[in-house]
Amino acid sequence: MIERPYVVCSCAMSLDGHIDDTGPDRLVLSGPADLDRVDEERANSDAILVGAETVRRDNPRLLIRSPVRQHRRLTTGLPAHPAKVTLTASGRLDPYSAFFTAGESQRLVYAASAAVPLLADLPATVVDAGPQPQLPWLLDHLAARGVKRLLVEGGSGLHTAFLTAGLADELQLVVAPLFVGEAAAPRFVGAGRFPGGRLRLVDTRALDDVVLLRYLTGDRDG
């Protein structure tokens, strides 16, 4: 049996727990030092997973910025960039978004069965994930495709789902020194039953004016 990928949930939030505000533009919470750290995390990952709402709202490129890191991957036989992965129940994805147009990464879209016909023209590999996509199944499918380390970059729904299901091995949480103060602004996680009690803090680091908190949620150490 193939071991499921090591799952890292990565998120930046405000002091009051928000990952964005309600404005039309994305709220930048990380500084240059943390963005470089995330670039290294991407370079060490086989795939990056974001939810379809994150694709629509933030239009992420999900690429490695550093040419040195890209070259390092190529010299070890890996693609220059990790695979991009998203999960959708509705099929509402813009084929011209940066997820599909930026870079030469492999693109995987896991879709609920009812949404698959809507995605026929996407420049991506579309995988029928069943009537109601389940994260354990998705992880098994990614493992079968050779993904050993998965970086989950959001949004709130995916972070909540992984953490409440006990499927995250590591949490990298960056706290920015500001308050959003908007009740309608998206939060790092939503309500749910989170198993496991207290997490194990293994690293704290100041990066410019933000603080990285790295937690392990179980016995696996990546």
Disulfide bonds with the S-S distance in Angstrom:
none
